[in-house]
């Protein structure tokens, strides 16, 4: 299984990468939405999961979600926003655009794994 | 029209505690110990600006060693392996996380900028027309760290009017 980690902060990508690798995902990194779309275009197999920051240069997370949802090839990807944008209106916008879940920074490893478990993305036996 | 906002020291302290327990001190061994000294020294700082329904800045400042330790904690590496790029990246993300949570407490319509990082003391950056309205000042593992919130004075003026 593959997970795409999209964040302009390398440190945050590292944190998310550690978590998804713990869940037996192979992590693919991108520094913004545009780079993520470029990488997805090159991939023969679409990742099962994308963890997406909102505020990024070039293409933000909401724009990325909108692009993904408009592309039939990427329809099966589970999209999780991971962001400091914690207002109710922003959460509603992201979910309306097609995100499946919303995680607010700062988050603990356990909280992130619990969210992914709710989406059925945590293999049996992995302890959150 | 601008709106009066109350994000006080307790609110900031709560956000800071969440950042520490999530990333910098998940074991709860090295909390930020308050000094209440808004003039404590710094060597590096980062900030995000907020515009819209409220205008101002959220600033994270620390010693270089504290910034390197923060980067080491985020990146799961030894402090002596941390590069300047690593430290800058983590300083920016800390300002982004705290600034984003401050923004959530503001009236709707506020926008958050991308972070800015300056490898120099906090007082080398001037925020024209802004005044410090609250802050959390402390020592983390023996090193100074502060988080402060600055409100644009022009915005205050509108409130007064």
Interface residues (C-beta under 8 A of the other chain):
Chain A: X8 X9 X10 X11 X12 X14 X15 X18 X55 X57 X83 X84 X85 X86 X87 X89 X105 X106 X107 X108 X109
Chain B: X18 X19 X21 X22 X23 X26 X71 X74 X75 X76 X85 X86 X89 X90 X92 X93 X96 X97 X99 X100 X101 X103 X104 X108 X112 X114
